[in-house]
């Protein structure tokens, strides 16, 4: 588990994939919701529709 906040990106099949990992000691569930909204808002600004995958 990361000690802070980790961003991982990969491009496959012409699609950009983004993964976020964080320490629960650093960020809680409410923080995760804020990060999700921040990223979906920025992705929407690019004109590309976000694709969500639920684990």
C-alpha distance matrix in Angstrom:
0.0 3.8 6.6 8.9 9.9 9.8 12.8 13.7 17.3 19.6 23.2 24.8 28.1 28.9 26.0 23.2 19.8 17.1 13.5 11.5 7.8 7.4 6.6 9.1 10.7 11.6 12.6 14.2 15.9 18.8 16.9 15.5 19.1 20.3 18.0 19.2 22.8 22.5 21.4 23.9 26.6 26.1 26.1 29.2 30.8 30.6 32.7 30.3 29.6 25.9 24.8 22.3 20.6 19.5 17.0
3.8 0.0 3.8 5.5 6.7 6.9 10.5 12.0 15.8 18.5 22.2 24.3 27.8 28.1 25.3 22.0 19.0 15.9 12.7 10.2 6.8 5.8 5.7 9.3 10.2 10.0 11.4 13.8 15.9 18.3 15.7 14.6 18.4 18.9 16.3 18.1 21.5 20.6 19.7 22.6 24.9 24.0 24.4 27.7 28.9 28.7 31.1 29.0 28.6 25.1 24.5 22.4 21.3 20.6 18.6
6.6 3.8 0.0 3.8 7.0 8.7 12.5 14.7 18.5 21.5 25.2 27.5 31.0 31.1 28.2 24.8 21.9 18.6 15.5 12.6 9.4 6.9 5.4 8.8 8.3 7.9 10.4 13.3 16.1 18.1 15.4 15.2 19.0 19.0 16.9 19.3 22.3 21.2 20.9 24.0 25.9 25.1 26.0 29.2 30.1 30.2 32.8 31.1 30.8 27.4 27.1 25.0 24.2 23.4 21.6
8.9 5.5 3.8 0.0 3.8 6.6 10.2 13.2 16.7 20.1 23.6 26.3 29.6 29.3 26.3 22.7 20.1 16.6 13.9 10.6 8.2 5.5 5.5 8.9 8.7 6.6 8.5 12.0 14.6 16.0 12.8 12.9 16.5 16.0 13.8 16.5 19.2 17.8 17.7 21.0 22.6 21.7 22.9 26.0 26.7 27.0 29.8 28.3 28.2 24.8 25.0 23.1 22.8 22.3 21.1
9.9 6.7 7.0 3.8 0.0 3.8 6.8 10.2 13.5 17.0 20.4 23.1 26.4 25.8 22.8 19.2 16.7 13.0 10.6 7.2 5.9 4.4 6.8 9.9 10.9 8.4 8.6 11.8 13.7 14.8 11.4 10.8 14.2 13.6 10.8 13.4 16.1 14.6 14.1 17.4 19.1 18.1 19.1 22.3 23.1 23.3 26.0 24.5 24.4 21.2 21.5 19.8 19.8 19.7 18.9
9.8 6.9 8.7 6.6 3.8 0.0 3.8 6.6 10.1 13.5 17.0 19.7 23.1 22.7 19.9 16.3 13.8 10.4 8.1 5.7 5.1 6.2 9.1 12.4 14.0 11.9 11.9 14.7 15.9 17.3 14.1 12.6 15.8 15.5 12.1 13.9 17.0 15.4 13.9 17.1 19.2 17.8 18.1 21.6 22.5 22.1 24.7 22.8 23.0 19.8 19.8 18.5 18.3 18.7 17.8
12.8 10.5 12.5 10.2 6.8 3.8 0.0 3.8 6.7 10.4 13.6 16.5 19.8 19.1 16.3 12.7 10.4 7.1 5.8 4.9 6.7 8.9 12.4 15.2 17.2 14.9 14.2 16.6 17.1 18.2 15.0 13.0 15.6 15.2 11.5 12.6 15.5 13.7 11.5 14.6 16.8 15.0 14.9 18.6 19.4 18.6 21.3 19.3 19.7 16.7 16.9 16.2 16.4 17.5 17.1
13.7 12.0 14.7 13.2 10.2 6.6 3.8 0.0 3.8 6.9 10.5 13.2 16.7 16.4 13.8 10.4 8.1 5.7 5.1 6.5 8.4 11.5 14.8 17.7 19.9 18.1 17.3 19.4 19.5 20.9 18.1 15.6 18.0 18.0 14.3 14.5 17.6 16.2 13.3 15.8 18.3 16.4 15.5 19.2 20.3 18.9 21.2 18.7 19.2 16.3 16.0 15.6 15.4 17.0 16.3
17.3 15.8 18.5 16.7 13.5 10.1 6.7 3.8 0.0 3.8 6.9 10.0 13.3 12.8 10.3 6.9 5.5 4.6 6.4 9.0 11.6 14.9 18.4 21.0 23.4 21.4 20.3 22.1 21.8 22.9 20.3 17.6 19.4 19.3 15.6 15.2 17.8 16.4 13.0 15.0 17.5 15.3 13.7 17.4 18.4 16.4 18.5 15.9 16.8 14.4 14.2 14.7 14.9 17.2 17.1
19.6 18.5 21.5 20.1 17.0 13.5 10.4 6.9 3.8 0.0 3.8 6.5 10.0 10.0 8.2 5.8 5.2 6.8 8.8 12.1 14.5 18.0 21.4 24.0 26.5 24.8 23.7 25.3 24.7 26.0 23.6 20.6 22.2 22.4 18.8 17.9 20.5 19.3 15.7 17.1 19.7 17.5 15.3 18.7 19.9 17.4 19.0 16.0 16.9 15.0 14.2 15.2 15.1 17.8 17.6
23.2 22.2 25.2 23.6 20.4 17.0 13.6 10.5 6.9 3.8 0.0 3.8 6.8 6.3 5.4 4.4 6.0 8.9 11.7 15.1 17.9 21.4 24.9 27.3 30.0 28.1 26.7 28.1 27.2 28.3 26.1 23.1 24.1 24.3 20.8 19.5 21.6 20.6 16.9 17.5 20.0 17.7 15.0 18.0 19.1 16.2 17.3 14.2 15.5 14.3 13.7 15.5 15.7 19.0 19.3
24.8 24.3 27.5 26.3 23.1 19.7 16.5 13.2 10.0 6.5 3.8 0.0 3.8 5.4 5.4 6.7 7.7 11.2 13.6 17.3 19.9 23.5 26.9 29.1 32.0 30.5 29.0 30.1 28.9 30.2 28.3 25.0 25.9 26.6 23.2 21.5 23.7 23.1 19.3 19.5 22.2 20.3 17.2 19.8 21.4 18.4 18.8 15.4 16.2 15.2 13.8 15.7 15.4 18.7 18.9
28.1 27.8 31.0 29.6 26.4 23.1 19.8 16.7 13.3 10.0 6.8 3.8 0.0 3.8 5.5 8.4 10.1 13.9 16.5 20.2 23.0 26.7 30.1 32.0 35.1 33.6 31.8 32.6 31.1 32.3 30.6 27.3 27.7 28.5 25.4 23.2 25.0 24.8 21.0 20.5 23.1 21.5 18.0 20.0 21.7 18.5 18.3 14.9 15.6 15.3 13.8 16.3 16.2 19.8 20.5
28.9 28.1 31.1 29.3 25.8 22.7 19.1 16.4 12.8 10.0 6.3 5.4 3.8 0.0 3.8 6.8 9.8 13.2 16.5 20.0 23.1 26.6 30.2 32.1 35.1 33.2 31.3 32.3 30.8 31.6 29.8 26.7 26.9 27.2 24.1 22.1 23.5 22.9 19.2 18.7 20.8 18.9 15.5 17.4 18.7 15.3 15.1 12.0 13.5 13.8 13.2 16.2 17.0 20.7 21.8
26.0 25.3 28.2 26.3 22.8 19.9 16.3 13.8 10.3 8.2 5.4 5.4 5.5 3.8 0.0 3.8 6.4 9.9 13.2 16.6 19.8 23.3 26.9 28.7 31.7 29.8 27.8 28.6 27.1 27.8 26.1 22.9 23.1 23.5 20.5 18.4 19.9 19.5 15.7 15.2 17.7 16.0 12.6 14.7 16.4 13.4 13.5 10.0 10.9 10.4 9.8 12.6 13.5 17.2 18.5
23.2 22.0 24.8 22.7 19.2 16.3 12.7 10.4 6.9 5.8 4.4 6.7 8.4 6.8 3.8 0.0 3.8 6.6 10.2 13.4 16.7 20.1 23.7 25.7 28.5 26.5 24.6 25.7 24.5 25.2 23.1 20.1 20.7 20.8 17.5 15.9 17.6 16.8 13.0 13.3 15.7 13.7 10.7 13.7 15.1 12.4 13.4 10.3 11.3 10.0 10.0 12.1 13.2 16.6 17.6
19.8 19.0 21.9 20.1 16.7 13.8 10.4 8.1 5.5 5.2 6.0 7.7 10.1 9.8 6.4 3.8 0.0 3.8 6.8 10.3 13.4 16.9 20.5 22.4 25.4 23.6 21.7 22.7 21.5 22.6 20.6 17.4 18.3 18.9 15.5 13.9 16.3 15.8 12.1 12.7 15.7 14.2 11.6 14.7 16.6 14.6 15.7 12.4 12.5 10.1 9.2 10.1 10.5 13.5 14.2
17.1 15.9 18.6 16.6 13.0 10.4 7.1 5.7 4.6 6.8 8.9 11.2 13.9 13.2 9.9 6.6 3.8 0.0 3.8 6.8 10.2 13.5 17.2 19.1 21.9 20.0 18.1 19.4 18.5 19.5 17.2 14.2 15.5 15.8 12.3 11.2 13.9 13.1 9.7 11.1 14.1 12.7 10.9 14.3 16.0 14.7 16.4 13.6 13.6 10.7 10.4 10.4 10.9 13.2 13.8
13.5 12.7 15.5 13.9 10.6 8.1 5.8 5.1 6.4 8.8 11.7 13.6 16.5 16.5 13.2 10.2 6.8 3.8 0.0 3.8 6.7 10.2 13.8 15.7 18.7 17.1 15.4 16.6 15.9 17.5 15.3 12.2 14.1 15.0 11.5 10.8 14.2 13.8 10.9 12.7 15.9 14.9 13.7 16.9 18.9 18.0 19.7 17.0 16.5 13.1 12.3 11.1 10.7 12.0 11.7
11.5 10.2 12.6 10.6 7.2 5.7 4.9 6.5 9.0 12.1 15.1 17.3 20.2 20.0 16.6 13.4 10.3 6.8 3.8 0.0 3.8 6.8 10.5 12.4 15.1 13.4 11.7 13.2 13.1 14.6 12.0 9.3 11.9 12.5 9.0 9.4 12.9 12.4 10.3 12.8 15.6 14.9 14.6 17.8 19.4 19.2 21.2 19.0 18.4 14.9 14.6 12.9 12.8 13.2 12.8
7.8 6.8 9.4 8.2 5.9 5.1 6.7 8.4 11.6 14.5 17.9 19.9 23.0 23.1 19.8 16.7 13.4 10.2 6.7 3.8 0.0 3.8 7.1 9.4 12.1 11.0 10.0 11.6 12.2 14.4 12.0 9.6 13.0 13.8 10.9 11.8 15.4 15.1 13.6 16.1 18.8 18.3 18.3 21.4 23.0 22.9 25.0 22.7 22.1 18.4 17.8 15.7 14.9 14.5 13.3
7.4 5.8 6.9 5.5 4.4 6.2 8.9 11.5 14.9 18.0 21.4 23.5 26.7 26.6 23.3 20.1 16.9 13.5 10.2 6.8 3.8 0.0 3.8 6.3 8.6 7.3 6.7 9.0 10.7 12.7 10.1 8.8 12.6 13.2 10.8 12.7 16.0 15.5 15.0 17.7 19.9 19.7 20.2 23.2 24.6 24.9 27.2 25.3 24.6 21.0 20.7 18.4 17.8 17.0 15.8
6.6 5.7 5.4 5.5 6.8 9.1 12.4 14.8 18.4 21.4 24.9 26.9 30.1 30.2 26.9 23.7 20.5 17.2 13.8 10.5 7.1 3.8 0.0 3.8 5.2 5.2 6.2 8.4 10.9 13.3 11.1 10.7 14.5 15.2 13.6 15.6 18.7 18.4 18.3 21.0 23.1 23.0 23.8 26.6 28.0 28.5 30.8 29.0 28.1 24.5 24.1 21.5 20.7 19.4 17.8
9.1 9.3 8.8 8.9 9.9 12.4 15.2 17.7 21.0 24.0 27.3 29.1 32.0 32.1 28.7 25.7 22.4 19.1 15.7 12.4 9.4 6.3 3.8 0.0 3.8 5.3 5.1 5.6 8.3 11.0 9.8 9.8 13.2 14.4 13.7 15.5 18.3 18.7 19.1 21.3 23.4 23.9 24.8 27.2 28.8 29.8 31.7 30.0 28.8 25.1 24.6 21.6 20.8 18.9 17.5
10.7 10.2 8.3 8.7 10.9 14.0 17.2 19.9 23.4 26.5 30.0 32.0 35.1 35.1 31.7 28.5 25.4 21.9 18.7 15.1 12.1 8.6 5.2 3.8 0.0 3.8 6.0 7.4 10.9 12.8 11.4 12.4 15.8 16.3 15.9 18.2 20.7 20.7 21.4 24.0 25.7 26.0 27.3 29.7 31.0 32.1 34.3 32.8 31.8 28.2 28.0 25.1 24.5 22.6 21.2
11.6 10.0 7.9 6.6 8.4 11.9 14.9 18.1 21.4 24.8 28.1 30.5 33.6 33.2 29.8 26.5 23.6 20.0 17.1 13.4 11.0 7.3 5.2 5.3 3.8 0.0 3.8 6.9 10.5 11.6 9.2 10.7 14.0 13.8 13.2 16.0 18.3 17.7 18.7 21.5 22.9 23.0 24.6 27.0 28.0 29.1 31.6 30.3 29.6 26.2 26.4 23.9 23.8 22.4 21.5
12.6 11.4 10.4 8.5 8.6 11.9 14.2 17.3 20.3 23.7 26.7 29.0 31.8 31.3 27.8 24.6 21.7 18.1 15.4 11.7 10.0 6.7 6.2 5.1 6.0 3.8 0.0 3.8 7.0 7.9 5.6 7.0 10.3 10.3 10.0 12.7 14.9 14.8 15.9 18.4 19.8 20.4 21.8 24.1 25.3 26.6 28.8 27.6 26.6 23.1 23.4 20.8 20.9 19.4 19.0
14.2 13.8 13.3 12.0 11.8 14.7 16.6 19.4 22.1 25.3 28.1 30.1 32.6 32.3 28.6 25.7 22.7 19.4 16.6 13.2 11.6 9.0 8.4 5.6 7.4 6.9 3.8 0.0 3.8 5.5 5.3 6.4 8.9 10.1 10.7 12.5 14.6 15.4 16.7 18.5 20.1 21.4 22.6 24.4 26.1 27.6 29.4 28.1 26.6 23.1 23.1 20.1 20.0 18.1 17.7
15.9 15.9 16.1 14.6 13.7 15.9 17.1 19.5 21.8 24.7 27.2 28.9 31.1 30.8 27.1 24.5 21.5 18.5 15.9 13.1 12.2 10.7 10.9 8.3 10.9 10.5 7.0 3.8 0.0 3.8 5.4 5.0 6.4 8.8 9.9 10.6 12.6 14.3 15.4 16.5 18.4 20.1 21.0 22.4 24.5 26.2 27.5 26.1 24.2 20.7 20.6 17.4 17.4 15.2 15.3
18.8 18.3 18.1 16.0 14.8 17.3 18.2 20.9 22.9 26.0 28.3 30.2 32.3 31.6 27.8 25.2 22.6 19.5 17.5 14.6 14.4 12.7 13.3 11.0 12.8 11.6 7.9 5.5 3.8 0.0 3.8 5.4 5.1 6.4 8.8 9.9 10.8 12.4 14.5 15.5 16.6 18.6 20.1 21.1 22.9 25.0 26.4 25.5 23.7 20.5 21.0 18.2 19.0 17.2 18.0
16.9 15.7 15.4 12.8 11.4 14.1 15.0 18.1 20.3 23.6 26.1 28.3 30.6 29.8 26.1 23.1 20.6 17.2 15.3 12.0 12.0 10.1 11.1 9.8 11.4 9.2 5.6 5.3 5.4 3.8 0.0 3.8 5.4 5.1 6.3 8.7 10.0 10.5 12.4 14.3 15.3 16.7 18.3 19.9 21.3 23.2 25.0 24.1 22.9 19.7 20.4 17.9 18.8 17.6 18.3
15.5 14.6 15.2 12.9 10.8 12.6 13.0 15.6 17.6 20.6 23.1 25.0 27.3 26.7 22.9 20.1 17.4 14.2 12.2 9.3 9.6 8.8 10.7 9.8 12.4 10.7 7.0 6.4 5.0 5.4 3.8 0.0 3.8 5.4 5.1 6.1 8.7 9.7 10.6 12.2 14.1 15.4 16.3 18.1 20.0 21.4 23.1 21.7 20.2 16.7 17.1 14.4 15.1 13.9 14.6
19.1 18.4 19.0 16.5 14.2 15.8 15.6 18.0 19.4 22.2 24.1 25.9 27.7 26.9 23.1 20.7 18.3 15.5 14.1 11.9 13.0 12.6 14.5 13.2 15.8 14.0 10.3 8.9 6.4 5.1 5.4 3.8 0.0 3.8 5.4 5.0 6.2 8.5 10.0 10.5 12.1 14.3 15.3 16.3 18.4 20.3 21.5 20.4 18.6 15.4 16.1 13.5 14.9 13.8 15.3
20.3 18.9 19.0 16.0 13.6 15.5 15.2 18.0 19.3 22.4 24.3 26.6 28.5 27.2 23.5 20.8 18.9 15.8 15.0 12.5 13.8 13.2 15.2 14.4 16.3 13.8 10.3 10.1 8.8 6.4 5.1 5.4 3.8 0.0 3.8 5.5 5.2 6.1 8.7 10.0 10.5 12.3 14.2 15.3 16.7 18.9 20.6 20.0 18.8 16.0 17.4 15.5 17.3 16.8 18.5
18.0 16.3 16.9 13.8 10.8 12.1 11.5 14.3 15.6 18.8 20.8 23.2 25.4 24.1 20.5 17.5 15.5 12.3 11.5 9.0 10.9 10.8 13.6 13.7 15.9 13.2 10.0 10.7 9.9 8.8 6.3 5.1 5.4 3.8 0.0 3.8 5.5 5.0 6.2 8.5 9.8 10.6 12.1 14.1 15.4 17.0 19.0 18.1 17.2 14.2 15.5 13.8 15.5 15.6 16.9
19.2 18.1 19.3 16.5 13.4 13.9 12.6 14.5 15.2 17.9 19.5 21.5 23.2 22.1 18.4 15.9 13.9 11.2 10.8 9.4 11.8 12.7 15.6 15.5 18.2 16.0 12.7 12.5 10.6 9.9 8.7 6.1 5.0 5.5 3.8 0.0 3.8 5.4 5.3 6.1 8.4 10.0 10.5 12.0 14.2 15.6 17.0 15.7 14.2 11.0 12.1 10.3 12.3 12.5 14.4
22.8 21.5 22.3 19.2 16.1 17.0 15.5 17.6 17.8 20.5 21.6 23.7 25.0 23.5 19.9 17.6 16.3 13.9 14.2 12.9 15.4 16.0 18.7 18.3 20.7 18.3 14.9 14.6 12.6 10.8 10.0 8.7 6.2 5.2 5.5 3.8 0.0 3.8 5.5 5.2 5.9 8.5 9.8 10.3 12.2 14.5 15.7 15.2 13.8 11.3 13.3 12.1 14.8 15.2 17.6
22.5 20.6 21.2 17.8 14.6 15.4 13.7 16.2 16.4 19.3 20.6 23.1 24.8 22.9 19.5 16.8 15.8 13.1 13.8 12.4 15.1 15.5 18.4 18.7 20.7 17.7 14.8 15.4 14.3 12.4 10.5 9.7 8.5 6.1 5.0 5.4 3.8 0.0 3.8 5.7 5.3 6.3 8.7 10.0 10.8 13.0 15.0 14.9 14.4 12.2 14.7 14.1 16.7 17.6 19.7
21.4 19.7 20.9 17.7 14.1 13.9 11.5 13.3 13.0 15.7 16.9 19.3 21.0 19.2 15.7 13.0 12.1 9.7 10.9 10.3 13.6 15.0 18.3 19.1 21.4 18.7 15.9 16.7 15.4 14.5 12.4 10.6 10.0 8.7 6.2 5.3 5.5 3.8 0.0 3.8 5.3 5.1 6.0 8.4 9.8 10.9 13.0 12.1 11.8 9.3 11.7 11.5 14.2 15.6 17.7
23.9 22.6 24.0 21.0 17.4 17.1 14.6 15.8 15.0 17.1 17.5 19.5 20.5 18.7 15.2 13.3 12.7 11.1 12.7 12.8 16.1 17.7 21.0 21.3 24.0 21.5 18.4 18.5 16.5 15.5 14.3 12.2 10.5 10.0 8.5 6.1 5.2 5.7 3.8 0.0 3.8 5.5 5.0 6.0 8.6 10.0 11.0 10.1 9.0 6.7 9.4 9.5 12.8 14.5 17.2
26.6 24.9 25.9 22.6 19.1 19.2 16.8 18.3 17.5 19.7 20.0 22.2 23.1 20.8 17.7 15.7 15.7 14.1 15.9 15.6 18.8 19.9 23.1 23.4 25.7 22.9 19.8 20.1 18.4 16.6 15.3 14.1 12.1 10.5 9.8 8.4 5.9 5.3 5.3 3.8 0.0 3.8 5.5 5.1 6.4 9.0 10.3 10.8 10.4 9.3 12.6 13.2 16.6 18.2 21.0
26.1 24.0 25.1 21.7 18.1 17.8 15.0 16.4 15.3 17.5 17.7 20.3 21.5 18.9 16.0 13.7 14.2 12.7 14.9 14.9 18.3 19.7 23.0 23.9 26.0 23.0 20.4 21.4 20.1 18.6 16.7 15.4 14.3 12.3 10.6 10.0 8.5 6.3 5.1 5.5 3.8 0.0 3.8 5.4 5.1 6.8 9.3 9.8 10.7 9.8 13.2 14.3 17.5 19.6 22.0
26.1 24.4 26.0 22.9 19.1 18.1 14.9 15.5 13.7 15.3 15.0 17.2 18.0 15.5 12.6 10.7 11.6 10.9 13.7 14.6 18.3 20.2 23.8 24.8 27.3 24.6 21.8 22.6 21.0 20.1 18.3 16.3 15.3 14.2 12.1 10.5 9.8 8.7 6.0 5.0 5.5 3.8 0.0 3.8 5.3 5.3 7.0 6.4 7.2 6.5 9.9 11.7 15.0 17.6 20.1
29.2 27.7 29.2 26.0 22.3 21.6 18.6 19.2 17.4 18.7 18.0 19.8 20.0 17.4 14.7 13.7 14.7 14.3 16.9 17.8 21.4 23.2 26.6 27.2 29.7 27.0 24.1 24.4 22.4 21.1 19.9 18.1 16.3 15.3 14.1 12.0 10.3 10.0 8.4 6.0 5.1 5.4 3.8 0.0 3.8 5.4 5.4 6.1 6.3 7.0 10.7 12.7 16.3 18.8 21.8
30.8 28.9 30.1 26.7 23.1 22.5 19.4 20.3 18.4 19.9 19.1 21.4 21.7 18.7 16.4 15.1 16.6 16.0 18.9 19.4 23.0 24.6 28.0 28.8 31.0 28.0 25.3 26.1 24.5 22.9 21.3 20.0 18.4 16.7 15.4 14.2 12.2 10.8 9.8 8.6 6.4 5.1 5.3 3.8 0.0 3.8 5.5 7.8 9.4 10.4 14.2 16.2 19.8 22.2 25.0
30.6 28.7 30.2 27.0 23.3 22.1 18.6 18.9 16.4 17.4 16.2 18.4 18.5 15.3 13.4 12.4 14.6 14.7 18.0 19.2 22.9 24.9 28.5 29.8 32.1 29.1 26.6 27.6 26.2 25.0 23.2 21.4 20.3 18.9 17.0 15.6 14.5 13.0 10.9 10.0 9.0 6.8 5.3 5.4 3.8 0.0 3.8 5.5 8.4 9.9 13.4 16.0 19.3 22.2 24.8
32.7 31.1 32.8 29.8 26.0 24.7 21.3 21.2 18.5 19.0 17.3 18.8 18.3 15.1 13.5 13.4 15.7 16.4 19.7 21.2 25.0 27.2 30.8 31.7 34.3 31.6 28.8 29.4 27.5 26.4 25.0 23.1 21.5 20.6 19.0 17.0 15.7 15.0 13.0 11.0 10.3 9.3 7.0 5.4 5.5 3.8 0.0 3.8 6.4 9.2 12.5 15.5 19.0 22.0 24.9
30.3 29.0 31.1 28.3 24.5 22.8 19.3 18.7 15.9 16.0 14.2 15.4 14.9 12.0 10.0 10.3 12.4 13.6 17.0 19.0 22.7 25.3 29.0 30.0 32.8 30.3 27.6 28.1 26.1 25.5 24.1 21.7 20.4 20.0 18.1 15.7 15.2 14.9 12.1 10.1 10.8 9.8 6.4 6.1 7.8 5.5 3.8 0.0 3.8 6.4 9.2 12.6 15.7 19.0 21.8
29.6 28.6 30.8 28.2 24.4 23.0 19.7 19.2 16.8 16.9 15.5 16.2 15.6 13.5 10.9 11.3 12.5 13.6 16.5 18.4 22.1 24.6 28.1 28.8 31.8 29.6 26.6 26.6 24.2 23.7 22.9 20.2 18.6 18.8 17.2 14.2 13.8 14.4 11.8 9.0 10.4 10.7 7.2 6.3 9.4 8.4 6.4 3.8 0.0 3.8 6.5 9.7 13.1 16.2 19.3
25.9 25.1 27.4 24.8 21.2 19.8 16.7 16.3 14.4 15.0 14.3 15.2 15.3 13.8 10.4 10.0 10.1 10.7 13.1 14.9 18.4 21.0 24.5 25.1 28.2 26.2 23.1 23.1 20.7 20.5 19.7 16.7 15.4 16.0 14.2 11.0 11.3 12.2 9.3 6.7 9.3 9.8 6.5 7.0 10.4 9.9 9.2 6.4 3.8 0.0 3.8 6.4 9.9 12.8 15.8
24.8 24.5 27.1 25.0 21.5 19.8 16.9 16.0 14.2 14.2 13.7 13.8 13.8 13.2 9.8 10.0 9.2 10.4 12.3 14.6 17.8 20.7 24.1 24.6 28.0 26.4 23.4 23.1 20.6 21.0 20.4 17.1 16.1 17.4 15.5 12.1 13.3 14.7 11.7 9.4 12.6 13.2 9.9 10.7 14.2 13.4 12.5 9.2 6.5 3.8 0.0 3.8 6.7 10.0 13.0
22.3 22.4 25.0 23.1 19.8 18.5 16.2 15.6 14.7 15.2 15.5 15.7 16.3 16.2 12.6 12.1 10.1 10.4 11.1 12.9 15.7 18.4 21.5 21.6 25.1 23.9 20.8 20.1 17.4 18.2 17.9 14.4 13.5 15.5 13.8 10.3 12.1 14.1 11.5 9.5 13.2 14.3 11.7 12.7 16.2 16.0 15.5 12.6 9.7 6.4 3.8 0.0 3.8 6.5 9.6
20.6 21.3 24.2 22.8 19.8 18.3 16.4 15.4 14.9 15.1 15.7 15.4 16.2 17.0 13.5 13.2 10.5 10.9 10.7 12.8 14.9 17.8 20.7 20.8 24.5 23.8 20.9 20.0 17.4 19.0 18.8 15.1 14.9 17.3 15.5 12.3 14.8 16.7 14.2 12.8 16.6 17.5 15.0 16.3 19.8 19.3 19.0 15.7 13.1 9.9 6.7 3.8 0.0 3.8 6.4
19.5 20.6 23.4 22.3 19.7 18.7 17.5 17.0 17.2 17.8 19.0 18.7 19.8 20.7 17.2 16.6 13.5 13.2 12.0 13.2 14.5 17.0 19.4 18.9 22.6 22.4 19.4 18.1 15.2 17.2 17.6 13.9 13.8 16.8 15.6 12.5 15.2 17.6 15.6 14.5 18.2 19.6 17.6 18.8 22.2 22.2 22.0 19.0 16.2 12.8 10.0 6.5 3.8 0.0 3.8
17.0 18.6 21.6 21.1 18.9 17.8 17.1 16.3 17.1 17.6 19.3 18.9 20.5 21.8 18.5 17.6 14.2 13.8 11.7 12.8 13.3 15.8 17.8 17.5 21.2 21.5 19.0 17.7 15.3 18.0 18.3 14.6 15.3 18.5 16.9 14.4 17.6 19.7 17.7 17.2 21.0 22.0 20.1 21.8 25.0 24.8 24.9 21.8 19.3 15.8 13.0 9.6 6.4 3.8 0.0
